[in-house]
Amino acid sequence: MDPRVTGWIDGYVRAWNSNRAEDIGVLFTEDARYFTAPYAEPWTGRADIVRQWLENADEPGDTEFSWDLLSLSHGLAVVQGHTVYKAERREYRNLWLIRLDAQGQCEEFTEWYMRVPG
């Protein structure tokens, strides 16, 4: 397992559960792009990513997340995740594309998610 990918995802989960601007901001390069949905405009730049994240924040501690690294090549990690929202009993399968720089910050993040039926 690549320590940059593991460290970044650990940081992402920490930010997800804290909703602290500094936890979010440290994950991304100054000019990063965060794609949240097909055909939607990405959140662009660290400041915009932090702002949008906080405007769309989940309740801290409400999620459980597990993941597997499917592929890593030239700084691009493909991650399959599983997210459970405990309070609402919702479950999702995730696919993340994470492009990291040499310092382990994300330059581009794309997420797809599908709700598990039931």
N, C-alpha and C positions, 0 to 999 in steps of 0.2 A: 504494500500500500504506500502510495506517495505521501510523504509527510505534509507537503503543501496542500494537497487536497483534503486530507484528514484535518489539518489545522484550520483550513478555511471553513469546512462544514461545521466543525466544532464551534467556530466563531459565529457562523450563521445561526446555529441553534441557540447559542448564548444570546445573540441579539434578538432572536425571535421571542425568547422568554424574558427578556429584560425591557425591550422597547426603549433602550437608552441610545440616544443619538450617537454617542461616541462608540458604542459597540457596533452599530450599523456602519458608521462612516469608515472605520478602520478596515472594513472588508473590501472596499472598492477604491479603484484608482480615481484620481480627480476627474477624469473624463469618461468614466465607465458608462455603459449602457445596460439597462435592466429591462428585458422584454417580459411582460406579464401575460400577454394574450396574443393569439394570432391576429395580425393586421392592426394591432393597437400601436400607437406611438410609444417608443420606449421611454422610460424614465432616463434622463440623460444628465450625467455629471453627479458627483458625490452628493452635493447639496440637494439636488432634486430627488435623488434616490432616498436620502434620509427623510426628506419632507413627505414624499409619497408613501414611504413605508409607514411612517407614524400616522398619516391620515387613514391608512388602511390596516392598522395594526390589529393583530389577534390579541386576545386576552392572555397576558403572561401566564405561563404554566398550564394552559389549556391543551397544549398539543403534545403528542408523543411522536417522535420521528425516528425512523430507522432507514438505512440506505445501504446500497451496494454500488461499488465502482464497476461500471460495465466496460469502460474503455478510457485510456489516457494516451494521448498522442500530441506532441508538440504544444503542450500547455493547455490542451482542451480536454477536460474531463467530462465524461458522460456518466451520469449518476441516476440510478433508479431508486426512488424513495417510496416510503409508505408513511402517510400522515394520518393520525387519529386525533380528532377533536373530541375530547372527553365529555365536555358539558353538553354538546349538541348531538353526540353519538354519530358523528359523520366520519367517514373514512375515505381517503383518497390514495390513488397511486400517482406517483410523480415521475417525470423525466426532466432532468436538469442538464443543461449544457453550461459549463463553467469554464471560461477562458481566463487563465491566471497568468500574471506576469512573473518575472524572475523572483520578485520579492513575496509572491504568494497572495497578492491582491488581485481582485477580480476586475478584468477589463470589460467583460461582457458576460451577462447572465441571461439565460432563456429558460423559462419554466413552462411545462405543460402539465396539466393535472386532469384526472378523471375521477369522478366520484364512484365509489364502490357501491353497487346496488344493495338495498336492504337496510 
